[in-house]
Each structure stands twice: as structure tokens, then as C-alpha cells.
Amino acid sequence: MRIRSVGVGGVLWALLACTSAASKTEAAEATVRRFFEALPSEDCEVLGPLLATGGGMRPCEEAVREMREHGLTLVGIVESKLDGRDSDAVLVRARIARDGEVGKEPWLLRVERQAGGWRVRF
């Protein structure tokens, strides 16, 4: 077995990569929490910047109204990890309650960096 020396540069790069991944997942989780904390207000001036745009996403008012009609609430975050297809996206698994009933399986939310901030895609 041959042991390879990575040197200080390699160690530094590995630490920065871990820090970068951790800061992205923390930011994505915080965005999910902020979204669900603000959801009862139905205020799209607050919620709009937290929702991803494009790709078939409905306007904020429509999406928020539907979520409120179904009584969606965040129970907790199970895990989050970088999306291997996009370095500016994080996959967040979250327990969501619908009308007070917690689903058996966590929801998979994609949180993307758009326009300088993190946004949730449902």
C-alpha cells in the first residue's frame, strides 16, 4: 500500500470544500425554515424572494394560497446535501405536516441559489 502526501495545499482545499458545502446546506436549511415561518402571513413580499422562479413554478400568490389551503407546516429537517448535478443547489429532506398530519415520508425540497439568495423549489 502506498501512502500519498497531500501537502498543506491539499488539506486547505479539502477544508474549504467542506466549509463551502456546510455553509450551503446551512443556508438552504435556514431558507426552508424562514419560508415556513412566514407562510402563515401569506405575504408574497416576504415569501416571493424565498421561492424559486422558472421551470413551471406558479406565481407566489397561487402557490402560497394552495399551501395554506392544505395547512402545510414544517415539522423538522431530516437532512440536507449538495445536489450533485448543480453546485448551487441543495436537496433538503423535510418532515411536512398537512392539515396537522405528519407525512410518513419526508418531502424532498430543492433549494437553489438564484439572484444572490437561496430559494425553495416545491
N, C-alpha and C positions, 0 to 999 in steps of 0.2 A: 504494500500500500504506500502510495506516495502522498505526502502532505505538501500542499501548495501554500506559499506565503502570499497573503493578500496585501499586506502593507497598510500603512495608515490611510492612504487614499481610498483603498477598497473598503476599509472599515467605515470611514467617514461617509462614503457614498451609501453604504448599506444602512447606516444610521439615519441619513437624510431621507432615504426611500421609506423607511419605517415611519419616521416622523411625518412625512408627507401623507402617507396612507392613513395614519392615525388622525391627522388633522382633517382630512377629507371625510372620513367616516364620522368623526365627532360633529363636523359642520352639517353633514347630511342628517344625522340624528336630531340635532338641535332644530333644524328646519322642519322636520316632521312634527316634533313636539310643539313648536311655535304655531304651525298650521292648525293642529287640533286644538290648541289652547284658544286660538282666535276664531275657530269655526262657529261657535255659538253666536257670535256677533253678526255673522253673515255680511260683514263689511269687506267688500271686494277691494277697497283702497288698501286694506291691510292684507287680505288673503291673496289678491291678484299677484303681487310680487313673489308669493311663495308657491304659485302654481306654474308648472312648466307650460310652455306655449308650443304651438305647432304640432304636427303629427296627429291630427284628428282631435286634439283637445278642444272641448267645448268652451264657450265663454265662461268666465268666472261665475257670473250670476246663476247660470244654468247648473253648473257643476256643484256649486255650494248649495243651491236650493235642493238638489237631489240628495246630497249627502245629509243635509239637515232633515229631510223628509224620512230618511231611513235611520235617523238617530245615530249616525256614526260617531264613535268616540274612541280615542286611543287608550288602550289598556296598558300597553308597555311595548318596548322594543326588545326583540329577541336577539337580533344580531345585525350587523352591517358589514359589508365588504365591498371592495372596489369591483366595479364591473370590468371584467377582463377585456371587453370589447371597446371600452372607452375610458380613458384615464380621468375624464371629467364627469364620471357618473358613479354613483354608489347604489348598491342594492341593499335596501333596508327591509328586513323581515319584522313585521309588527303585529301584535295582537290587537285586533279591532273588534269592538262590540257594535252590534247592530240592534237598535232598539233594546239595549240592555243585555242582549245575549252575546256572549263572547264566542266567536267562531272557533271551531275545532282546530283549524289550521291557520297559521299566521298569513297575513297578506304580504305580498311582495311589492314593495314600492320602489320605483326608480327615482332617485334624486339626482338631478343634473345641474351642472354649473352652466347658467345662462345669464347673459347680460350682467356679469360681475357678481352674481349671487347664486345661491343654491335654491332649486325649485323642485317641488314634488310632482311626479307624473303618476296619475292613477290609472 
